[in-house]
Amino acid sequence: MDLGWMSDPVAAAERGENPTVLLHMPSGFAVIGLSQFLPGYCLLLASPKVDRLETLDRKARATFLNDMGLLGEAVAEACSPRRMNYSIYGNTDAYLHAHVVPRYDWEPPERIKRPIWEYPAEMWTEPSHLYNESKHGDLRARIADALTRIAKT
């Protein structure tokens, strides 16, 4: 997958050039994560782009957080994890985005109660974990289908 669009994934999604988009939601774009070592890892990218959650007015903020929850509901339905984790940071990428992370019983015991960011860096970059349409396309479709249905209700 050509990753040139990653320099600005929000603008790429707005142009229809971000291949990870699952659904354009009221607050932005739901996308599948580039690393799938935890199958179903997704993000919600705010659109229009803002730098932080508190930049949004209260109505837009509530919409973003609701969309994050809907994305988590779709991932949970598609992946049957033990639990869903949600996080918003902004330390690395200076645009609002939320991480939606399924957590599984099969994770190593020393990792299961720790934040995913404590997994070794190679877990994120291991070629077998990187999103690949032929390998992860069915997962992506299941999440997108669930999200499309859930977002309509």
C-alpha positions as CSV (number, residue, x, y, z in Angstrom):
1,M,0.0,0.0,0.0
2,D,1.4,3.4,-1.0
3,L,1.5,5.5,2.2
4,G,2.0,8.9,0.6
5,W,-1.5,9.9,1.8
6,M,-0.3,9.4,5.5
7,S,1.4,12.8,5.5
8,D,-2.2,14.2,6.0
9,P,-4.7,11.3,6.4
10,V,-7.6,13.6,7.1
11,A,-7.1,15.6,3.9
12,A,-6.6,12.4,2.0
13,A,-9.9,11.0,3.4
14,E,-11.7,14.3,2.5
15,R,-10.3,13.9,-1.1
16,G,-11.3,10.2,-1.2
17,E,-7.7,9.1,-1.3
18,N,-7.3,7.4,2.1
19,P,-7.7,3.7,1.5
20,T,-8.3,2.9,5.2
21,V,-11.7,4.7,5.4
22,L,-14.5,2.6,6.7
23,L,-17.2,5.3,6.8
24,H,-17.6,9.1,6.7
25,M,-19.4,9.8,9.9
26,P,-20.9,13.1,11.1
27,S,-17.8,14.1,13.1
28,G,-15.2,12.7,10.7
29,F,-13.8,9.5,9.2
30,A,-13.7,6.1,10.8
31,V,-10.6,4.3,9.5
32,I,-9.0,0.9,10.1
33,G,-5.5,1.1,11.7
34,L,-2.4,0.5,9.7
35,S,-1.2,-2.1,12.3
36,Q,-3.6,-5.0,13.0
37,F,-1.7,-6.9,15.7
38,L,-4.8,-6.4,17.7
39,P,-7.4,-7.2,15.0
40,G,-9.9,-4.5,14.5
41,Y,-7.8,-1.6,15.8
42,C,-9.4,1.6,14.3
43,L,-9.3,5.3,14.6
44,L,-11.8,8.2,14.2
45,L,-10.3,11.2,12.5
46,A,-12.0,14.5,13.1
47,S,-13.1,16.3,9.9
48,P,-12.9,19.2,9.4
49,K,-9.5,18.9,11.0
50,V,-9.1,20.5,14.5
51,D,-6.1,20.3,16.8
52,R,-7.8,19.1,20.0
53,L,-11.1,17.9,21.5
54,E,-11.7,21.1,23.4
55,T,-11.5,23.1,20.2
56,L,-14.9,21.7,19.2
57,D,-18.0,23.4,20.5
58,R,-20.0,21.2,22.9
59,K,-22.4,19.9,20.2
60,A,-19.5,18.9,17.9
61,R,-17.6,17.4,20.8
62,A,-20.6,15.3,21.8
63,T,-21.0,14.1,18.2
64,F,-17.3,13.1,18.0
65,L,-17.4,11.2,21.2
66,N,-20.7,9.5,20.2
67,D,-19.1,8.5,16.8
68,M,-16.2,7.1,18.7
69,G,-18.6,4.9,20.7
70,L,-20.4,3.8,17.6
71,L,-17.1,2.8,16.0
72,G,-16.2,0.8,19.2
73,E,-19.6,-0.9,19.1
74,A,-19.0,-1.9,15.4
75,V,-15.5,-3.2,16.2
76,A,-16.9,-5.2,19.2
77,E,-19.6,-6.7,17.0
78,A,-17.2,-7.6,14.2
79,C,-14.3,-8.9,16.4
80,S,-15.8,-10.1,19.7
81,P,-13.0,-8.8,21.9
82,R,-12.9,-9.2,25.7
83,R,-13.1,-5.4,26.0
84,M,-12.9,-2.2,24.1
85,N,-10.4,0.6,24.9
86,Y,-10.7,4.2,23.8
87,S,-8.1,6.9,23.9
88,I,-7.4,10.4,22.6
89,Y,-3.9,11.8,22.8
90,G,-2.4,14.3,20.4
91,N,1.2,14.1,21.5
92,T,2.5,12.9,18.1
93,D,-0.1,13.9,15.5
94,A,-1.4,17.4,16.1
95,Y,-5.0,16.7,14.9
96,L,-7.9,15.3,16.8
97,H,-8.2,11.6,16.4
98,A,-9.4,8.8,18.7
99,H,-8.0,5.3,19.0
100,V,-10.6,2.4,19.3
101,V,-8.8,-0.7,20.5
102,P,-10.2,-4.2,20.9
103,R,-8.5,-6.2,23.7
104,Y,-8.4,-10.0,23.7
105,D,-8.1,-12.8,26.1
106,W,-5.3,-14.3,24.0
107,E,-3.0,-11.4,24.6
108,P,0.0,-12.2,26.8
109,P,-0.9,-12.0,30.5
110,E,1.8,-9.3,31.1
111,R,0.2,-7.1,28.4
112,I,-3.5,-7.6,28.9
113,K,-4.0,-5.0,31.6
114,R,-1.4,-2.5,30.2
115,P,-1.9,0.2,27.5
116,I,-1.3,-1.0,24.0
117,W,1.4,1.6,23.6
118,E,3.6,-0.6,25.9
119,Y,3.7,-3.3,23.3
120,P,7.2,-3.5,21.7
121,A,7.6,-1.2,18.7
122,E,8.1,-4.1,16.4
123,M,4.6,-5.3,17.0
124,W,3.4,-2.1,15.3
125,T,5.8,-2.4,12.4
126,E,5.9,-6.2,11.9
127,P,5.1,-6.7,8.2
128,S,2.6,-9.5,9.0
129,H,0.6,-7.1,11.1
130,L,0.5,-4.2,8.7
131,Y,-2.9,-3.6,7.0
132,N,-3.2,-5.5,3.8
133,E,-6.4,-5.6,1.8
134,S,-5.9,-9.3,0.8
135,K,-5.2,-10.3,4.4
136,H,-7.5,-7.9,6.4
137,G,-10.1,-7.0,3.8
138,D,-12.7,-9.3,5.2
139,L,-12.2,-7.8,8.7
140,R,-12.4,-4.3,7.3
141,A,-15.7,-5.2,5.5
142,R,-17.2,-6.7,8.6
143,I,-16.4,-3.6,10.7
144,A,-17.6,-1.2,7.9
145,D,-20.9,-3.2,7.5
146,A,-21.5,-3.2,11.2
147,L,-20.7,0.5,11.5
148,T,-22.9,1.5,8.6
149,R,-25.8,-0.4,10.1
150,I,-25.2,0.9,13.7
151,A,-24.8,4.5,12.6
152,K,-28.2,4.4,10.9
153,T,-30.0,3.5,14.1
